[in-house]
Amino acid sequence: MIWIETIIQGILLGGLYALFASGLSLVFGIMRLVNLAHGDLIVMAAYLILVLVTLLGLSPFIAVLVAMPVMFVIGWALQKFLLNRTLGDDILSPLLVTFGLSIALQNALLEGFSADSQRLPTNSLTTASVGIGPLSLGIMPLLTFVSAVLVIVGLNQLFYRTELGRAFRATSDDATTASLMGIKPANIFATATGIALVIVTIAALYLGLRSNFDPNIGPARLIYAFEAVIIGGLGSLWGTLIGGIIIGVAQTLGAAINPEWQILSGHVAFLIVLLVRPRGLFPRVND
Amino acid sequence: MALLQTHSLVAHYGDFQALFGVDIELAEAETIAIIGANGAGKTTLMRSIAGVLRNEAAAVSYENKPIGSLSADQIMSQGIAMVPEGRKLFPSLSVEENLLIGAYGRKISGHWSLATVYDLFPILGERRHNPGTALSGGQQQMVAIGRALMSNPRILLCDEISLGLAPIVIKDIYKAITQIKAAGASMIVVEQDISQAMAVAERVYCLMEGRVTLSGTPDTLSRDDIHNAYFGAGY
């Protein structure tokens, strides 16, 4: 019984990793851009929510709704005025620029908020649990997982049911031909990064409610997100959820055997998948 | 009055000059053909008009407005659509989605819509949910033409639409071109297949090494004229 509970906890934890990873997966899928500042943007969004909570006295769940459009605009502008200039045949320049952005963000956050670790205020709901049969599951992990599934369902609807989604896919296939259709690739990319940062904000909410954060934890979130994306197969959103779940389950199982093995077993699971399926579990056919 | 005109149009790829002062004009409801051998600059000319290659504003005029410096998406919104060389369907999109993306960001208004494109190419209606790239070469070409029509352009640029297709398929495609013409579009047709181009066009320009070497109406041009203009005199 304890094992079943551990595995379920792992699956739910996977939801958090999938939230970390979805924005990364979206941006990579559309413009082949690897954003090394992704983890730091999650931390930045967590601080933004914290500021809204402390200054305006909002509940974190309301504050996230205010933070989402702000982060969309930041993402849009970041892509339009900075990252679009790095796109091209050379894959090194986006890596260097986002690596630099990562360092700049960490230091700016350190300057603004100090190195003290912070946490979003929780209430009784966020620490409550529900019993399902003999199992007892935390409301917070359940909420995280449901949010991750909703985000991925929402993104899939956006991709396959809307005109904007068609433009995303067409631009991802061939930006020059897309511009012959009247699409402005630069704006499509900016919108994609804007949406990615909205997802980042949702991830930041759960990060801040479930654990402490400080300006330096971004890169580790980036690694988890990366591993989830790679396990799932680059550009596949459902694959990203599965990838998050695999890391989550591996971590909780590892921790159940020996608490020191938690982080390690997640990375080992990633390496095993990479050995067996180098292109991930659900690679896109036309890459 | 010319609907579209190029004025001493030049184009470069890095240090390589592909066009040396090309002047062509297209009247309302007219179809012109650009013919020439491989590397003559035909596709470069089309890409310059479509805005894929940017130029001096004055190098291309449309309804007497300079449009040479506009980007491809701006040219498209002016009512000039292109069927690119090599068809360039979007592999992630189905046949129907490929057609719909041709009308991106605008309301479909005018003669051409999904229904009329499916009337023109019935096979596409049957295969609307297939991935665009799962179709045969001829069917892919039909999707590419239909996709450009979806914006109801005033000018349709067709770049090498017969390339790599069987003669029987080429006949079908050109039958459709005749119908598109009848529906009112002005067209620039770029071809290596001279006979098809001459049959559909009111006027012909022959390009060689980035220059117009011959122009006129199909009935006034002799085979020898075209031969010389195509390959250079002395062959």
Chai-1 contact restraints between the chains, C-beta under 6 A:
chainA,res_idxA,chainB,res_idxB,connection_type,confidence,min_distance_angstrom,max_distance_angstrom,comment,restraint_id
A,R166,B,E97,contact,1.0,0.0,6.0,A-B,restraint_1
A,R166,B,I101,contact,1.0,0.0,6.0,A-B,restraint_2
A,A167,B,Y104,contact,1.0,0.0,6.0,A-B,restraint_3
A,R169,B,S92,contact,1.0,0.0,6.0,A-B,restraint_4
A,R169,B,L93,contact,1.0,0.0,6.0,A-B,restraint_5
A,A170,B,F90,contact,1.0,0.0,6.0,A-B,restraint_6
A,A170,B,I101,contact,1.0,0.0,6.0,A-B,restraint_7
A,D173,B,F90,contact,1.0,0.0,6.0,A-B,restraint_8
A,D173,B,P91,contact,1.0,0.0,6.0,A-B,restraint_9
A,D173,B,S92,contact,1.0,0.0,6.0,A-B,restraint_10
A,T177,B,K88,contact,1.0,0.0,6.0,A-B,restraint_11
A,S179,B,A72,contact,1.0,0.0,6.0,A-B,restraint_12
A,S179,B,D73,contact,1.0,0.0,6.0,A-B,restraint_13
A,L180,B,A72,contact,1.0,0.0,6.0,A-B,restraint_14
A,L180,B,M82,contact,1.0,0.0,6.0,A-B,restraint_15
A,M181,B,I101,contact,1.0,0.0,6.0,A-B,restraint_16
A,M181,B,G102,contact,1.0,0.0,6.0,A-B,restraint_17
A,M181,B,Y104,contact,1.0,0.0,6.0,A-B,restraint_18
A,G182,B,D73,contact,1.0,0.0,6.0,A-B,restraint_19
A,G182,B,M76,contact,1.0,0.0,6.0,A-B,restraint_20
A,G182,B,S77,contact,1.0,0.0,6.0,A-B,restraint_21
A,G182,B,Y104,contact,1.0,0.0,6.0,A-B,restraint_22
A,G182,B,G105,contact,1.0,0.0,6.0,A-B,restraint_23
A,I183,B,Y104,contact,1.0,0.0,6.0,A-B,restraint_24
A,K184,B,D73,contact,1.0,0.0,6.0,A-B,restraint_25
A,N286,B,P91,contact,1.0,0.0,6.0,A-B,restraint_26
